[in-house]
Amino acid sequence: MELYSYWRSSAAYRVRIVLNLKGLVYQTRVVNLLQPDDSVAAVDYRNLNPQGLVPTLIDNGIVLTQSTAIIEYLEEKFPEQPVLPPSPEERATVRSFAQLIACEIHPVNNLRVLKYLRAEIGANDDTVNTWYRHWLLEGIVALEQRVAACRGQYCFGDMPSMADACLVPQMYNARRYECDLSGCPNLVEIDRHLMTLPAFVKASPEEQEDAVL
């Protein structure tokens, strides 16, 4: 398998976590999301993924995009070390936690949105950072309430799930943008525990070959 990834991409980070949890071997193909859209590398990559976003996973010649779709694919093809619980009700709950992040928080804070705010709207760094913190905290505080009702060491149940794979990258971003997480003690503790697990450490941005530290 080949994973097209960028070190700070939250979406690619999620997929790296799940690949690691399942013990799958993959080759990383670096995509620099900061390169000009008209660069040769960017144009070539859009021939593979027309959106120009990451991640893209290639498995036996099949090209897959969108992080949650990739995670669902990996779950169905490699059911060992599951990242979704067994019952339909529990699976729906975990998916709802994951989608709160992937479908509600992430899209409005995606790199291309932040670039548009700066380039087209004329927002300065303070304004962009305020935007980012607002939408992140609005979602994270809601997730805190959901998770508090059913958590242990993880977002749901007694094993890392798809929800945890989505949570950790978002908490990474929350710290990066200096969000006030005092209202989310459960998520802070879950994130702290998850970052003691090898699968999560190996997937972290600083561990990637294209990391700029």
N, C-alpha and C positions, 0 to 999 in steps of 0.2 A: 504494500500500500504506500501511496505517496500523499502527504499532507502539505498543501500549499498554505503557508502560515506567515504571520507577522508577529514579532515577539510581544507587542503590546495589544494585539487584537483580543478583545474579550471573547469574541465568538470562536476564534481559533484556540484560545486558552481552554474553553469548555471541552472542545473535541480532544485536545491533547490529554486532558484529565481522564476522559472516558477511555481513550485508547490505552492509557497507562493502567487504569483500574482493571481493564480486561486483559492486560498483559500482551497486547498486540504489538507486533514489530512494524514500524513504518519509517519511511524516509521523509525527512523534512525538506521541502522546497521553499526557499525564502522568497516572499513577495514584499517589496518595500512600498508600503502604502503612502509614503511621503514623496515618492518620485513623481515628476510631472505626468499628467494624464496622457500627454502626447509623446512620452519617451518610448523608445523601442521596446523596452521591457514591459511597460504598462500596456502597450498595444498588443504585444504578443500574449500577455496574460489574459486580456479580454477575449482573445480567440478561444481560450479555454473556459473562462467564466465571464460572460458579457457584462456583468455588473462591475467587474474589476475588484470585487470584495473577497475577503477570506473569511472562513476557510473554504478550500476546495479539496475534496478527497477523491483520489483515483484508486479504485480497487478492481483489479483484473480488467482494466480498460473502461470500466464504468465511471463516469464523471458525476460526482455528487456535490451539491452546494447546499448552503443554509445549515447552520450548526445544529439546530434541533432535529432537522431531517436526517443529518448524518448520524447523530447520536441514536435516533430511533432505528436507523439502518443497522448500526453496529449492534444494538440490543437484539434485533431480530436475527441477525446472521451469526452472532457470537453470544448466545444466551448464558454462557458460563460467566460467573462474576456479574450478575445482573445489576443494572442501575435503575430498574423499575421493580416495585414490589409485585407480589403474585396476583392479588385480587384486582378486579376492574375498578373498584371504588378507590383502593389505595393508589393504583396507577394514575387515576384521574387526579387525585390530590397532588401527587408528586409533579405531574405535568403542569398543573395549575401554578404551583410554586415556581417551576422553571420558566413558565411562560410569563409570569408576572415580571420577571427580569428580562427575558429574551424578547418579549413582545411589547412591553410597556415602558421599561426604563431605557433599555439599550437603543432602540431606534431613534429616540429624540436626542441622544447623546453620542451618536455614532460620529466617527472622525469626519465623515463628509458633511454632516450637519454642522459641526463646529467650524469647519473650513468655510462653509457657506455663510454662517453668521459673521465671520470675520471679513471675508472677501466681498460679499454682496450686500450685506446689511450694514457693514461698517462697525460692527461691535468690537470693542477693545477687549483685552484679556480679562479685565475685572468683570465685565458684563458676561462674557462667555463662561467664566468660572462660576458666576452666580447662577446662570442658566443651568449649568451642569449640576451643581449642588442641589438646586431646587427639585429637578426631576428625579435625581437619584434618591434623595431623601423621601420624596413623596411615595415612591415605590417601596423603598426599603422599610420604612416605618409600617406600611401596610403588611409587608411580608413578615415582619417581626411579630405582629399580632397573630397571623396565621400559624406561624411555626411554634409560637409559645404554647399553643394548645396540644401539640402532639410531638414535641421534640424530645430527644435524648441527647446523645453526642452528635447527632446528625439532624438535618432538617426534618427527616421523617424516618421513623423506624430505627433499626439497629445496624444499618449498613449505609455506606455512602451511596447516594442516588444521583439521578439526573439533576435534581434540585440543588444538591451540593456542588455539582460541576458548574452550575450557573452562578451559584452564590459567591464562590471564592473569587472569580475574576471581578465581580461587581464590588466586593469588599476591597479588593486591591485598588480599584479605581476610586473608591470612597476615601481611602487613605491618601491616595495620590492627590486628590482635589481637596484634601483637608476638610472633609465633611464631619460634622458633629454627630458621632454615633452613640452618644450617651443614652439616647432613647431606644437603642437596639441591643440590650445586653445579651440576649439569647443568641443573636446572629454573630455578635463579636466573639462569644465563647465557642460557638460552633466553628467559625472560621479559624480561630486559634487552634482548635483540636485538629481540624482537617489539615492544617499546614504542618502537622507533625507526621503526616502519612506520606510515604515515598512517592506515591502516584501523583500527589498534588505538588510536592516539592519539585519533582522532575519536570512538571508542566509549567512551572512558574516562569514569568517573563525573563527574569534574570538568568535562568538556566538555558535559555535558547541561544543558538549559535549566532543569531543576528542581533542580540541584545546590545544596546548602546548604554553603557553605564556611566 
